């Protein structure tokens, strides 16, 4: 996924949370999204290193 798509998700969550008055939920979902993105990126890097090592 591209970073622009994550930005789009973040903006949509922000708009929804503003109208529903659930700002804390917005912050927590944003933190979870960032954490999952970091985990995904790290796992992709580990996979690439392991694949390069096997060659």
C-alpha positions in Angstrom: 0.0 0.0 0.0 1.0 3.5 -0.6 1.4 6.2 2.1 -1.2 8.3 0.3 -3.7 5.5 0.9 -2.9 5.6 4.6 -3.3 9.3 4.6 -6.7 8.9 3.0 -7.8 6.4 5.7 -6.5 8.8 8.4 -8.6 11.7 7.0 -11.7 9.6 6.7 -11.3 8.4 10.3 -10.8 12.0 11.4 -14.0 13.2 9.6 -16.1 10.4 11.0 -14.7 10.9 14.5 -15.3 14.6 14.4 -19.0 14.2 13.5 -19.5 11.4 16.1 -17.5 13.3 18.7 -15.2 10.3 19.4 -11.8 11.9 19.2 -10.2 9.4 21.6 -11.3 6.6 19.3 -9.7 8.5 16.3 -6.4 8.8 18.2 -6.4 5.1 19.2 -7.2 3.9 15.7 -4.5 6.1 14.3 -2.0 4.7 16.7 -3.0 1.2 15.9 -2.8 1.9 12.1 0.7 3.3 12.5 1.8 0.4 14.6 0.5 -2.2 12.2 2.1 -0.4 9.3 5.5 -0.5 11.1 5.1 -4.2 11.9 4.3 -4.9 8.3 7.3 -3.0 7.0 9.6 -4.7 9.4 8.3 -8.2 8.5 8.8 -7.4 4.8 12.4 -6.3 5.5 13.1 -9.5 7.4 11.6 -11.6 4.6 13.8 -9.8 2.0 17.0 -10.4 4.1 16.1 -14.1 4.6 15.4 -14.6 0.9 18.7 -12.9 -0.1 20.6 -15.1 2.4 19.1 -18.3 0.9 20.4 -17.4 -2.6 
